Amino acid sequence: MESARRKAEAAREQIANGIDPSATRKQEKADNQQAIDTQIRLDAGLPLINSFEYVTKEWLASSAHTVRDITQQKKLRRFELYVFPEIGQKPICDVKSPDIFTIVRPLIIKNQLETAHRLRSDISSAFSYAIAHGFTDYDPAQAVGAQIPAQKVKHNAAITDPKQVGQLLRDIANYQGTFVVQCALRLSPYLFQRPGEIRQMEWKDIDLDSKEWRYFVTKTETQHVVPLSRQAVEILESIKQLTGPGQYVFPSSRGDKRPMSDGTIRTALKTLGYASDEMSAHGFRTTASTLLNEQGWSPDAIERQLCHMPKDQVRAAYNRAQYLEERRRMMQAWADYLDRLKAGPRLFHSVAN
């Protein structure tokens, strides 16, 4: 009875103050239910509704079909590592620019600028989704972008003087490492593809009869065709007797069914006396690009061969076959030119198209 009287008196006071007791009870009930739901989500390890983590995972799920699985996994990993522990449970509408700068600042201090830029960009994309879906009305990550120093362009060391290229090729021919590394090193200047793509080359992607290497380029997310010169085919035929039954053309020496390790070509070049600031594994691409352009080959054909192509699927499909016949001629002419340089000492500054 006493409790009922107190509630009645409280209700009369609320009415006297212009407050609807029924609305108050509904709000209290809703607040209690929200508290229960919040605790249930926390106990289950789920993000709070409308929190930064909740909205970000909604965005990641909505955009998953636009990127490769590995790219999606990398984005999620960056959020889990750097962002969610700091602002994951914070309502997304309460996240401010200083919160985001606090997250990227340690990366800036460590000079991990690429990661800092990628992380800020991903956060900004999450806010774009949040704005479009009414979770918030502005992107606090925009202001942070200008506070991250620009990355210094890292140039890969490369030899571009024909005479020095000839000497490099003679040194490569005399390399005394394992046969697998010998072949990978000899093949690199002929193909001038990215070092990671060469070391992970798979036999299923190679058609020696058609003289083609067709594979998916993860960096540009496109299918790529590499015409194989007579010299490249000879190298591949010689190593096929050894590694043909396996998955990789250049398997790891550890026998663990993995490709040749990253840095193997770089180490081989150092063994031959070429410092990292003189010639790099990636430098074969610069060597080819520089000399082929000097020789008058179509810049478009060279760019296609380097797989500097757009990510747009329609354009990429069109560009994949574009200039293919010219690239076949170019790759054979390039291999012949390298052989003449290797024979030395006479220099050949041009190749007939």
N, C-alpha and C positions, 0 to 999 in steps of 0.2 A: 504493500500500500504506500509506504513512504517513498519507495522508488518511483512508483507511478505518479505520485503527487509532484515529485521533483521534476520529472519529465514534462508534466503538464505545465508547471510553472515556467520551465525553460522555454517551452513552446510558446506560451503567452508572451514572454519577454521578446522572443524572436519576432513574433507577429507585430508587437508594439514597435519594434525597431525596423519594420519593413522587410523582414526576412521570412521566406517561405519554409517552414519546418520540413515539409515534404521534400522540397528540393535539396535541403541540407542533408536529410537522411539518404537520399539517392546518391548524392555526391560522396558521402562518407562510405556508403556501400561500394561505390565504384572505386574509390581510393583503396579500400581494403582489398577488393578483388585484384586491382592492379598490383598491389604489393605482393599478393599471393602469386599472381602470374609471374611477376618479376623474379621472385625467389625460385619458382619452379624452373624458369629459363636459366637462371644462374646455376642452380644445382645440376642442370642438364648440360652445362657448358655452352649454352646458346647465348648469342648476343641479345641485348635488350632491344625491344622494338624502338625504331627511330634513332638508335644509336649509330655512331659512325661505322662501327663494324657491321651492323645489320644492313645498313644502306649500301655499304661497299660490296658486301657479298651479294646483295640483290643485283648491283651493277655488273659484277663479275659474271654472275649466272646469265644475265641478259646478253652479254657480249661474247660469251664463250664460243658461239658458232662462227665468230669473225676472225678468230686467231687459232693457231695451232695449240694442241694440248700442252706442249712443253712451254710455250710462251705464257699460257694461262697459269701454269704451275709456278713459273718464275715470279709473275706478278703477285700471286697469292702469298708466296713465300716472303717476298719483300714486305708485304703488309703485316704478315705474322711476326716477322723478325723485328721490324722497326716501328710500325705504326700502331697496331692494335694494343700492344702493352701500354702505350702512352695515352691514346685517346679513343680506344676501341669502344668502351662503354659510355663515352660521353655523348649526349644528344648531339646529333650532327649540326643542328642549328646553333649550338653553343660553341662550336669549334671556331677559333679565331686564328688569324695569321701568325701571331706569336707561338701558338701551339704547334703549328706546322714547322715553323723555323726552328723551334727547339728540337724537333725530330731530325731535321736534315743537318743541323749545325755540326754534330759530331762527325758526320761524313765529310763535311767541308774541311774540318780541322785535320782529318786523316788523309785529305786530298783524294778521297774517293768520289770524285766529281761526277763521273758517269752515273754511279749509283744514285747520287743525290739528285741529279737531273731527272733520271728515270722515275725515282720515287715521287718527286714533286709533280711530275707529269701524270702519274697514275692517280695521285690524290686529287689532282685537278679534274681528271676524267670522272672520278667518283662523284665529285661535287656537281659536275655538269648533269649527271644522271639525277642527283638529288634535287637540283633546281627544276629539272623538267618534270619530276614526279611530285613536286610540292613539299619536299621535306625541308627545304631551306630556300633562301632567295638570293644568295651570292656565294662566290667562290673565293675563300680566303687564301687559297694556294696560289692564286695569280700574283699577289704582291710578293710572294716568297721567291718567285723565279728570278727576279733581278738581283737577289741577294746571294745567289749561287754563282761563283766565278765561272767564266766560260772555260771549257776544256781546251787545253793546248793540243793542237793537232799533232799527232805522233806520226812522223814520216818513217816509213820502213826503208832501211838502208838498202841501196841497190847499185849495182855496177851497170852503167849505161854506155861506157866507151867501148866500141866494138873490139879494139885490141885487147882490152882488159877482160871483156866477155870471153874472147877466144882463150885466154890464159885460164880463166875460171873453168871453162869446159874441159880443157886439158887436165886440170887438177882433178875435176870430178871423175874423169875417165880413169885416173890413177888411184882413186880412193880405195883403201884396203879394208873397209869395214865388211860387215856381213853381206851376203848376196842380196838379201831383202832390202837392206838400206842402200846398197849400191844401185839397185834398180829404181828405187824411189827417188834417189838423188839424181840419177841420169834422166828420169822421166820428167822431173819438175820443170826444167827450162823448156822442154818441148810443149808441155801442156799449159803452163803458167796459170793454173787454177789455184784456189786458196789452199794453203798447206794442209789445213784440217780436212779438206775434201779429198785431197790426194791420199793422205794416210788412211782415211776411212773408205777408200774406194772398194767396192764390192764386185765380185765376179758376175753376179746376176745383172749388173748394170752395163756390162761390157759386151759388145758384139764385134768380135774380131773380123768376122766376114764382111760386115757392113762398115767396118772401121769407124765405130761410134761408141762413145761413152755417154749414156743417158742416165741422169740421176736428179734427185730433188735437192735443190740448194736451200739449206735451212736459213741462211742469212737473208736471202731475198724472197724466200718462200715461193720459189718457182721451179718448174722443170727446166733442165738445162741440157743442151746437146753439145758435146765436145767432139768434133771430127778428129780422128786419129791419123796422124801421118804414118808413112811407112816405117819410120824410125821408132815411133811410139809403139806400133804393133809388134815390131821385132822385140822390143824390151818386154812387152807384156807376154808374148809367146814364150820367151825364155824363162820368165818367172812362173808361168802357169804350170810348168812341169813340177814345180816345187809347192806352190800354194793353191793351185787350181781346185783341189778337192775341198778346200775350206771356204769360209765366207768372205774373208778379206784378201785382197791382192797383196797387201803388206801387213801381215799379222804381227802381233807382238812376239818378241823373242822369248817371252816367258811361257808361251804355250797355254795361255789362259783364255783362248778364243776371243781375244780383244784385238783391235787394230794396233798398229805400231804407235808407240806413245808420242804424245805431243812434245815437240822439242827435239825429236830425233834428227831431223834434217838440219836444224840450227846447230846441234852438237857436231854433226858431220862437217858442216862448213867451218866451224871453229877448229876442228881437227886438221882441216886443210890449210889453216892459217888465216881464215877470214874472220875478223872481229865483227861483233854484232853491229857496230856502227859503220861497217864497210859493206857487208852483204848479209841479208837476212833471207829466211825461207820465203817470206812474203815478197821479197825483192824481185823474184823472177817475174812477177806480174808487172812491176814497174819497168824492168828491163825490156820486156816484150812490148808493152804499151809505148814506151819511148821510141824504140827503134822501128816498130811497125808504122807508127805515125810519121817518123822521119822518112820512111821508105815510100810513103804515099798511099798506103792502104786506107780504105774508107774508115773514118773515125767511128761511124755507126757500127760497122762490122767488128771493129776492135772492141768497142764497148759491149756489144752482144757477146763476144767471145769471153770477155772478162766477167760476164754475167752482171753487169751494172744495169739492171733492168727494173722496171716499175713493179710494185707489188700487186697492182690492180690485175685481177685474174684475166679479164678480157684482153687487156693490152699485153700482158705477159704471154698469153697463148699466141697472140699475133706476132710478138717480137721473137718468140722462141725459134720459129722457123725462118724469120726474116734474115736475109743475107746468108742463109745456110750454105748455098753453093759457093758464094764468094769466100765464106769462112773455110770451106774445105780446101779451096785453092790456097788461101792465106796460110793455113796451118801446115800444109805440105811445103810451101815456099819458105815458111819460117824455119821448119826443121832442116831443110836443105841449106839455108843461110847459116844456121848454127853449126852445121857440119863443116861448112867452108871456113867459118871463123876458127873452129877447133883445129882444123888442118893447118891454119896460119902458114907463114906470117903475113901473107897477102890479105888485105882487108876488103871486104865487099860492103859497100855502103848502101847498096840498094838491091832490091829483089824485083824481078819482073813480075808484074801482076798477071 
